[in-house]
Amino acid sequence: MGKPILYGYDISPPVRAVLLTANAIGLDFEYREVNIMAGAHLSEEYLKKNPQHTIPMLEDDGKCIWDSHAIAVYLIEKYGDDKFLYPKDLYKRAIIDQRLHFDSGVLFPTFRRIVDSLRTKGTIEEEDRKRLLDAFEFLEKFLSKDLYLGGNCLTVADLCCVATVSSLTMNNPVDAAKFPKLNEWLQRMALLPYYQKANGEGLARAAELFKNMASSAQGSQ
Ligand SMILES: N[C@@H](CCC(=O)N[C@@H](CS)C(=O)NCC(=O)O)C(=O)O
């Protein structure tokens, strides 16, 4: 059996969520770049593997899995030996699952809306700023008693959410006076030894890309 193959492009927050998870468990994997800006995710070959044409996608032992959350949990369960990243305890697991769905259902759609309006209008709509602040308020509450999103240990919820939250803060830095716990959590996550390689580098590339997208959209208004 060969190494698991991760298909991705690191400007994408869900791809970076899987890179963080793979690094957290010390996974030996192959990375294949799929340049979504050049349409590589729409190639016949890629569509055969993932008809939903999203990145990230994992190919493991000839089987394909997509959606970052599904991939991250699969990798931890199959290849990880850390008992805390996705614990067996059902209540702890349910809390972590809730945070993963919060990432899918609230954080990531907000990120997409913001990117779409930066790309087309060069600005962030007021309505989306409000969505973002509402999401930050929820995160502040999730972090009110604990150091991490799923309790006092690092879990897959932190690895997935930080990729999206850090992307949301590219254009909207967290107000540390208003969201002190969220700000501390972001700083804590940035101290992970693999953070820069797995999230920081792609995030910096994404920030540059979105800045250029916004200024060309403003120029064409
Ligand atoms: N919920 C999915 C979202 C994946 C997603 O939408 N990825 C974007 C890149 S950030 C993508 O593949 N866009 C191309 C497309 O949807 O065709 C996940 O967590 O993996």
The ligand as a MOL file (V3000), in Angstrom:
LIG
                    3D

  0  0  0     0  0            999 V3000
M  V30 BEGIN CTAB
M  V30 COUNTS 20 19 0 0 0
M  V30 BEGIN ATOM
M  V30 1 N -16.6960 21.8070 3.1100 0
M  V30 2 C -15.6160 21.5920 2.1860 0
M  V30 3 C -15.3470 22.8620 1.3880 0
M  V30 4 C -14.3480 22.6080 0.2890 0
M  V30 5 C -14.3210 23.7660 -0.6980 0
M  V30 6 O -15.3590 24.3780 -1.0230 0
M  V30 7 N -13.1050 24.0540 -1.1930 0
M  V30 8 C -12.9820 25.1030 -2.1890 0
M  V30 9 C -11.6060 25.7590 -2.0710 0
M  V30 10 S -11.4680 26.6880 -0.5710 0
M  V30 11 C -13.0930 24.4750 -3.5690 0
M  V30 12 O -12.7260 23.3450 -3.7620 0
M  V30 13 N -13.6150 25.2300 -4.5280 0
M  V30 14 C -13.7270 24.7680 -5.8720 0
M  V30 15 C -15.0980 24.2790 -6.2220 0
M  V30 16 O -15.9810 24.1950 -5.3270 0
M  V30 17 O -15.3140 23.9900 -7.4070 0
M  V30 18 C -14.3720 21.1350 2.9470 0
M  V30 19 O -14.2830 21.4010 4.1480 0
M  V30 20 O -13.5220 20.4690 2.3530 0
M  V30 END ATOM
M  V30 BEGIN BOND
M  V30 1 1 1 2
M  V30 2 1 2 3
M  V30 3 1 2 18
M  V30 4 1 3 4
M  V30 5 1 4 5
M  V30 6 2 5 6
M  V30 7 1 5 7
M  V30 8 1 7 8
M  V30 9 1 8 9
M  V30 10 1 8 11
M  V30 11 1 9 10
M  V30 12 2 11 12
M  V30 13 1 11 13
M  V30 14 1 13 14
M  V30 15 1 14 15
M  V30 16 2 15 16
M  V30 17 1 15 17
M  V30 18 2 18 19
M  V30 19 1 18 20
M  V30 END BOND
M  V30 END CTAB
M  END
